[in-house]
Structure formats: C-alpha cells, structure tokens
Amino acid sequence: MSLDIAIAGCGVAGLASATLLRQAGARVTIYDRLEAPKPIGSGIILQPVGLHVLDAFGVGDAMRELGAPIKRLHGKNTPRQNVVLDVRYDAAGKDAACGLGVHRGALFQLLYDAALAAGAEIESGREVVGARDGRLVFADGAESARFDLVIDALGARSPLSRPPQAPLPFGALWASLDWVDGFDNAALEQRYFAARKMAGFMPIGRLKGEMRQQGAFFWSLKHTERAAWRAAPLEAWKDEVRALWPQTEPLLAQIATHDDLVFASYAHRTLREPVSRHCVHVGDSWHCTSPQLGQGANMALLDALALTQALASQSNLDAALGEYARMRLWHIRLYQAASWMFTPAYQSDSAAFAALRDWIMAPLSRTWPAPQVLAALVAGQIGAPLHAIGARSQHRSA
C-alpha cells in the first residue's frame, strides 16, 4: 500500500488506524493538538470484536495482561433491589469470549507504542480545524503537506465532521480508583433509582508498569446540573451516592475534590456516509452514541481494521472507500438503533421507561432466547462485523 496518509487525532481510532496502515505499507503521519497526547476518561470494556482488532496488530495479549475480565453486566434498582440488568457472556456458550475492563490510559499507551513501533510519525501541538485538497488546516493558519488520503479521527466534535445536534441530556462523572473488596471483580455493577440516577463500578485492571488494581466508578449527571454539582459541597453529592448505593463508601473516600472526577458528555449522530469531500471518517467522527452498550472504542477499532482491509484490497481509492462504507454501515446502524432504544431505560427522567425496564424488559431478558441475544449484543457481534470485514479466520477473537 504506497499511500501517504494523514490522520487527524491521536485517540483509539487514530492510533489503531495508523498502526494497521503502517503494517500494510502506507506512510502515516498523525496530527494531534496536545503537546503530549493522552487519553481522557477512566475505564472502558473492550469487547471480543475489539480485542480481535488488537490481536490483528499484536497487542491483544499485552492488553489482556493489563485488563480485567468482565463476565457479566449486573444492575439493581433501588429501593426494591430487584435485578433489572443481567447480561452474562457465557449465555452465548460456555466457551464464549468475555469482555475486558481496561484503563483508558493502559489502552492508549499500548496503541501509542504500537503506532510508533510500526513507524508512524506523530506531530503534536497541531490543532486541526479543517481539511481541503488532501491537506490539513491548523488553528494557526498553516497547512500540512498534501496527502493521498486524510483520515478524520477527531471524535464526536470533530471540526471535519458534521456536529451532533445537541449532547444527550445525561453525561457521567468518572474516576479511576483503587480496587476495593466487596465488589464483583468480574462484573460491571450498577445501581439505579428509576432512570434518573445511576452509579456503576467495574474492574479495569492496571496501568503498564504498575501493580495496583483499579476500578472505574461513574455517576450519571445531567449537563444542566453540572454547574450546581460543582458549586455544592462534595459531601452533599457523596450523601446522594451513599443513599443509592451504601457499598460505595470506600470508593467515595478516595475522592477528595470535585476535580478528582472527570465529566464525560455523549451525543448521538451517524453521518450517512463515512466519506466527505476532503476526508474519510473513523470512530466517533462518523458515528457517536451513548455509552449504554459500551461499544465506542470497539467500533473505532473495527473501523480502523475495515478501512485498512478496504485500502489493501482495492487499487482505486474511491472504490476502497466505498468498500469501507459497505463493510461497516450495517453493523453501525444496528448498534446506533439499539443504543437509541436502550438509553432512555437507564438514563432519562421518564418514569414510564423505567417501569418498562423493570416490569417487562428485565423479566423478558431472562427468557430464552434473550440471554443469548443480549450476550451477542454486548459482545459487539450482532450483525457479524468481522465477517463483513472479511476477518473471521485471520486472528483469534478473544
């Protein structure tokens, strides 16, 4: 693949694309606005499909060594303590691959090191604000050299993509904390009050070079309530969390100030096509959604693999980009629709959606074939994305 490729953005989508494209023979330069690129956020679940892509460029086993297996997703509603979320990966079969809870910092470091080892060049301190005729335009008015292809990996609010109409009403406060006993070390656990309040905790393993095991804690928070939360005493918020989930006391003890928590906002948007006039989009710059199904990083990894496969299999660039869209569009649309349907049941002001979740969705989820379908859904396997990419037998999927 003798292409000169520019990638805007040094996140999961950008770094994975850079590594795979370099390994396929392209010349790759990544541009990022930060002087020292770094991840933002706490923890994520890498699903079997995402781990398959990490295996494709040789860092899957290193990621498994750092991460923590996630075998189920489990949530209870307060005050009845009735189970309203129970998804088990082994419902798809006793040998089914499970998820992997990882620290964003650990994933970023592995991807960053892999991109450098593959020979990608990284130019930091370059804020991309536009693209035209194969060049990137920077905030200081300068332009890059001309490339054969520009890849937009700048995320949901990329200036190279159409912005979402508005953020989703609910975001979340996140923190990476030391693991404490008393929680399931192989599960994402959540507690709800209707759909208005939600707390969660899951294991995310450790950072490279460290031994301490960590967990990701999160709390739902509306955008409109963020300023009031920051202005109020932190202890008042902790009281609210304790009332919902008393078991979190040793977690809350590790949070000393408001700044120990990072607020993440989410949006829902999918471009009709991943190719615009001056670039091709990967990850959240093409499709972004709520985190309810935990697919963001996994979708980005699949995009990177699909784009690389398409460019390697087609001699004509336009044909390759069309093939990339074909490989990914069906899977993306399925998960966007599923996320759109599930989100109000877990993050909304609607008592009706919460009641629907508790009294209809939850019982049905334990009735055949729902457990098998839900296991495949959270694993990222609905729509057979690896088959669409043509990667079923090339690398192991877990």
NORVENWO-V818475 format. One record per run of one state. SS is the DSSP state (h for helix, s for strand, l for the rest). FROM is the first residue (numbers start at 1). TO is the last residue. If there is no record, write none. Layout:
BEGIN
<<SS/FROM/TO> <SS/FROM/TO>>
END
This chain:
BEGIN
<<l/1/3> <s/4/8> <l/9/11> <h/12/23> <l/24/26> <s/27/31> <l/32/42> <s/43/46> <l/47/47> <h/48/56> <l/57/59> <h/60/66> <l/67/67> <s/68/70> <l/71/71> <s/72/77> <l/78/81> <s/82/88> <h/89/92> <l/93/98> <s/99/103> <h/104/118> <l/119/120> <s/121/123> <l/124/127> <s/128/132> <l/133/134> <s/135/138> <l/139/142> <s/143/143> <l/144/148> <s/149/152> <l/153/166> <s/167/167> <l/168/169> <s/170/178> <l/179/186> <s/187/193> <l/194/196> <s/197/205> <l/206/213> <s/214/222> <h/223/231> <l/232/233> <h/234/244> <l/245/245> <h/246/252> <l/253/257> <h/258/260> <l/261/261> <s/262/264> <l/265/266> <s/267/267> <l/268/268> <s/269/270> <l/271/274> <s/275/275> <l/276/279> <s/280/281> <l/282/282> <h/283/285> <l/286/286> <s/287/288> <l/289/295> <h/296/313> <l/314/316> <h/317/346> <l/347/350> <h/351/365> <l/366/369> <h/370/378> <l/379/384> <h/385/389> <l/390/398>>
END
